[in-house]
Amino acid sequence: MKDFKNDPRIVLTLDAGGTNMVFGAMRGGEYVVEPITLPSNSDNLDLCLDTMVRGFSAVSDMLNDKPAAISFAFPGPADYPNGIIGGYLPNFPSFRDGVALGPFLEYKFGIPVYINNDGDLYAFGEALGGALPALNRRLEEAGSAKRCRNLIGYTFGTGFGYGAVIDGQLNRGDNSCVETFCLANPKLPGYIVEDSVAVRAVTRVYGEASGNMNHGLTPKDISDICHGKREGDREAAIKAFNDLGEAAGDAMATAATLIDGIICIGGGIMNNYEYIMPGILRSMRGTIRTCSGDVIGRMQSKVYNLDDPEEFALFAKGDARELKVYGTEKTVTYDPQKRIGVMRSAIGASKAIALGAYTFALSELDKLTEE
């Protein structure tokens, strides 16, 4: 993938969440203006589209140069290559019947518009300028021969976002529908896993565990109870985040088994990392049975918490040893340990999404000039 750090072009970006929209502009992989946040108005199409026009216009007015493109994230499913949003969109119900969003914005601003899934762009940003290069630098500094090339990105928030980057390439799928929110829920059989991972799960599980379904608390309130900043049922609060981690970890184990890459998690709810991560690791490190009676690991790779210095050191070390080449005096390094790691985002979900959107746009613009 080309390095765009010294590229002079500016790309307008947007992190489109169900609650808020964050508008920005990037050059060289960095914001050139302070991002602007506006309410999404996601249940009213007219207001939502007006919000987008106002947000991009406000950012453009702050720039000295004309932007080269608009590139942003939007929850799926959708026909992303053609810029059409539609289908089952819990966080943007006004778009369900189909909205030609890309063509609309191209008409309004007169520049190319690229739209992708928010989870996809989050993963792309972390793979290009976030977790993946940072991890490989740490491995190099630790003297490890281990290097990682694949990344699975998850965002925890209003929904349960997912994206995968394989050897530097974003996996968009044949139908722009690479998702895990609809995997089976290990906590609620017959329901989607997102119902136990999105923030709405925190309030529900707290109510169930505390015996008060009408508690009226927000996820932030329940987080404050965990951290001793607010009165409440702390045991129920911790369980709410721990259960979230267990449900997420089950989905992650499925994805990482198929993709075989590190996992990077972003989203504001990860401020409760110490209560979420144990559940994630417990699920991913769990066991499963065979019909012959054997008990094997839920995953064939060993799972490490890369935010824990001791676990990172073990991940970097592995089981490397020298292996003699038969019939010669030569040796090669052999490390039979299959391992992946889980880590939090160091740059934040919004910036990772913006970085992914920025790089995707410039790559597509370059393709146009090469044709």
N, C-alpha and C positions, 0 to 999 in steps of 0.2 A: 504494500500500500504506500502510495506517495506521501511524503511528509509535506504538509501545508503550513508549517510554522512561519515561513517567510513569505507566504502568499499575500499580495496586497488586496485581494478581493474581500469584500464584506458580504456576509450572508445574514439575513434576518432570521431569527429563530423563535420558536415558541414551544413551551412545554404546556400542553393542553390537558389539564386535569379536570375532573368532574366538578370540582369546587372552584379552583382558580386557574387562570392562564398567566404564564410568565413569559413576557416578550423580551427579546434581547437582540443583540447584533454582535457578530464575532468576526475577528480578523486574526489570522495566525493562530487560531485555536483558543483565543482569549476574548473575553467580553471587551468591547470598546466603549460601551455606555452602560450605565447602571440599569439592570433589568427592571421592567415595569410589570407589576402584578395587577390584574383586574379580575373581578368576579366572572365566572364562566357563563352564567345564565344558560346552562346546558339544557334546560327543559323548555326553552323558548327559542326557536330557530332564528327569528328576526333579531332578537336581542343578542344572541350568540354570534351571529355573523357580523353584526354591528360592532360588537366587542372586538372581534378580530381585526376589522378595518381600523378601528380607533387605536388599537394596540400597536399594530405594525406602522401606522401613520405617525404615531407619537415617537416611536423609536427612529424612524426614518428622518423626522424633523431634527433629531439630535445629531445627525451625521453630517460630516463635511463632504463625503463622497456618496454617489449613488450606489445602492446595494446591487450585487450581481444576481442575487436570487433570494427566494424565500424557501426555507427548509425547516420542517417542524414535525413534531410527534403528535399523533392522534390515536386514541384507543381504537382497537379493531373489534371485529373483523371489518375489512373494507377492500375495495379494489385500489390499492395504493398506487400501482403504476399509472393508473389513469386519474388519480386524485379524487375518486368517488368514495364517499363515506356512507355506509348503510349497513343494515342488519341488526343483530341483537347487540345493542349498545346500552347496558344498564346505566352508565354514567353520562351518556348523551342521548336521552330518549328522543329528542326532537330530530335526530338524524336517521332514525331507523328506516324510514321509507326511501332513503337514498338522496344524497346531496352532492352535487358536482362542485365540491369545495375548491379543489385545485384550479379548475377552469375559472371559477368565480374570482379567486384572488389574482390569477393571471390577468383577467380583464380589468380588475381594479388597479393593479400596480404596474402592469406592463413588463414584468420580468418572470423568468421561469419559477415555477413553484413545485417543490418536492415534498411529498407527505409520506411518512412511514409510521408504523406502529411505535408507540412510546417505549414499550419494552425492548423492541428491536434496536432503537436508537440509543437507549440507555446502555445496552450490552455493547453496541458498536463503540460508543464513547469510552466505556471502561476498557475495552480491548485495545483501543488506539492510544488513549492518553490518560488512562486511569489505573485501574487495578492491575491489569496484565503487565504493562511495562514496568510498573513499580515493583511487582513481585519478582520479575526477572532480574531487576537491578539488585534487589535484596539477595536473591540466590547467588548472583555473581559475587557480591560483596562477601557472602558467607563461604565462598570457595566451592560452591556446589556446581556439579555438572548438569543438574536438572534445569530444564527450561520448559515453560508452558506456552502453548500456541493457541489453545482453545479456551473460550470463556462463555459461561452461562450467566446471564444477568437477570436478577429478580428485583422488582420494586414492590414494596409493601405500602399500601395506602388505601384509597377508596376502592381500588381493585387489587388484583394479584398479577402484576405485569411480568412478562417473560421475553427473553430474546437470547439468541445464540450466535456466536461468531466462531467460525471454524477456519483456522489457519488464515486469519486476516479478512475473511469474506463473510459478510452478513448473510445469514440464512433467511431469505424472505419467503421461501416456499413457492410452490406452484400456484397457490391460491391466496397469497398474502394472508395466510391464516395459521401462523406458527404460534400456538397457544398452549398453556397448561392450566389456565384457570378452571377449565371444565373437567379436569381429571377427577376421578372418584375421591370422595371425602372419607378419610379413615376415621374421622370423629363422628360423622353423620352419614351413615351408609345410605346411598340413593341420592345424595346431594352433591353439588359441585364443591371442590376443595376450596374455592375462593370464599365460600360462606364461612369457613373457619380460619381464613387468613386475612381477609380485608378488615379494616378498622371496625366495621360493624360487628365483627365477631367478638371483639374485646368487650363491648358493652353487653352483648348477649350473655357471654360466658360469665362475666362478673355478676350479672343478675341471677343466673342459675346457681352459681356457687355461693352467693351471699344470701339467697332466698328472697331477694327483693328485685323483681323484674321491673319495678317502677322507680328505680333508683335515680333516674334523671341525670346520671353522670356522663361526661364525655370521655373518650379515650385519654385525653390529656389529664382529666381529673383522676382517672384510674391509675395512670402513670404516676401522678403525684402521690397517690396512696402507696404505691410500691416503694417510692423513694422516701417515704416518711414525711412528705411535705403537706399532707392533707389527712384528716381523719377518715377512717373507713375500714372496711374489711380487707386487711393487707393480704391475708391468705388467699382470698378470692381474687384479688387484683393480680397477685403473682401467678395464680393458676390461669387467669385469662391470657396472659402473655405466653406462659409456658405451653398451653394448649395450642396457641397460634403457631408457635415454633414447631411443635410436633406435626401439625397438619402440613405446614410448609415443607418440613424436612422430608415427609413422605413423597410429596410431589418432586422435590429436588432429587431425591434418590432415583426416581424414575428417569428424570431428564439427564442426570449425570451418568447414569448407566448407559444411555444411548449416545450421548455426545462425548463423554469422557473429557471433561474440561473443568477448570476451576470455577467456583461459584462466587459471584460478587453480589451483595445485597445492598440496596439503597432505599431511601424513603425515610421520612421523619420519624416513623414508628420505631426505627432502629435505635433511637435514643434509649430504648428499653432493651438494649442488646443483652445485658446480663441476665435478663429474664426470658428472652426469646431464644438465644443461641443454645442453651442446654437442651431444649426440646428439639431443635433442628438436628443437633448432633446425635441425640438419642435415637431419633428415627432413622437417620442415615447409617448409624452404626448398629442398627438392630439386626435381627436374624429372621430367616424364613426357612420353611421346611420343604423337603422333597417327599414324594409319595413312598420312597424306599426307607424313610425314617431318618434321613440325614438332616442336620441343621447347618445351614450355610449363612454367610453374611448377606444382609439385605443388598449390599453392594459388593462387587468383587474387588474394588479398590479400597484402600485404607483411607479414612477421612480425617483430615486435620483441621483444626481451628487456626488459621494463619494469623489471627490477631493476637494469639497467645504466643509470647516469645519462646517458651519452652517447646510448644508444639511446632512452631515454625522451624526451630533448630532441628527437630526430628524429621520434619518434612524435607528440609534441605539435605540432611545427611542420608536419609534412606537406608538401604542395605548395601551400599556400593562396596565392591571388593575387586581385587585384581584376579583375572582369570587367564590362565596360561593357554596360548594357542597350541593346539595339539601338534606335536612333531617339531616345534620351534622353541626358541628361548623368548619369544615375544609374549607380551601380556596385553590384555585389553581390560578396560573397566566394565564391570557387569553389575547392574543394580536390578535385581528381580522384583523389587517392591513396587507394586502398582499403587499409586496414591493420587488423591486429589485434595484440594483445600477449599475451605469456605472462609470468606472474608467480607468485611463491611467496605462500603465505598469510602474512599478517602477524599474524593472531590465533590461528592454530593450528587444526588440523582438529577437535579435540574441542570447542573453544569455538564454532567455526562451525556444527558440527552441532547443538550445544545451542541456539544462537541461532536457527537455522532451525526446530528443533522447537518452541521457545518461541513464536515468531511464528506458526507454523502453527496451534498450539493456540488461541491467543487469537483468531485470525481465524475459526476454526471455531466457537468459543464465541460470538462476536459474531453469527455467522450464525444460531445457534440462538435468540438473543434477538430477532432481527429477524423471525423467521418467525411 
